[in-house]
Amino acid sequence: MASKIVAAKDIITLHGSAAIVSEFFFVYFQFLTDIITFRFCDFFSETTNLRRNHKTNLRRNHKTNLRRNHHHLRR
């Protein structure tokens, strides 16, 4: 009888620790997924900003060059 109680206790303890370990892994993987998603979103928004800035700079430079060339042509 006593051995059965000990065995039941061990099973409960094992089950408890397994639950804790699985919960830990779940939280850990969720954390990893969040980091990966965040990095990807961050990288994507960064490249979008670079592309937008590049287009703006091209347009700005083009206007400036037109103005400068026009000025030279008028002389």
N, C-alpha and C positions, 0 to 999 in steps of 0.2 A: 504493500500500500504506500509506504513511504517512498519507495523508488518511483512509483507512478507519479506521486506529487512532484518529486524532483524533476522527473522527465517532463511533466507538464509545464513546470516553471521554466525549464531550459527552452522548451518549445516557444513559450510566450516571450522569453528574453530574445531568442533568436529572431522571432517574428518582429519584435519591436525594433531590434537593431537593423534588420533587413529593411523595415519600413523607413527608418531614419536614413539609412544609406541610399535607398532608392529616391527618397525625397531630396537628399543632398545632391544626387546626380541630376535629378530633374531641375532643381534650382540652378545648378552649375551649367547645364546645357542651355537652359533658358537665358542665363547670363551671357554665355558665349554667342548664342543666336542674336541676342540684342546688340552685342558689341559688333558682330559681323554686319548686321543690318544697318546699324548706325554708321559704321565706317563706309559702307557702300553708298548710303544716302548722302553722307558728307562728301565723299569723292565725286558722286554724280552731280551734286549741286555745285561743287567747286569747278568741275569741268564746264558746266552750263554757264557759270559766271564768267569763266575765262573766255568762252566762245562769245558771250554777249559783249564783253569788254573789247574783244578783238574786233568784232563787227563795228562797234561804236568808234573805236580808234581808227579803223579803216575809213569810215565815213567822215570823221573829223579831219583826218589827214587829207583826204580827197578834197574836201571843201577848202581847206587851207591852201593846198597846192593850186587849186583853181584860182583862188583869189590872188595868190602870189604871181602865178603865170599871167593872169589878166593884167596885173599891175605892170609887169615887165613888157608885155605886148603893147600896152598903151604908150609907153615911153617913146 
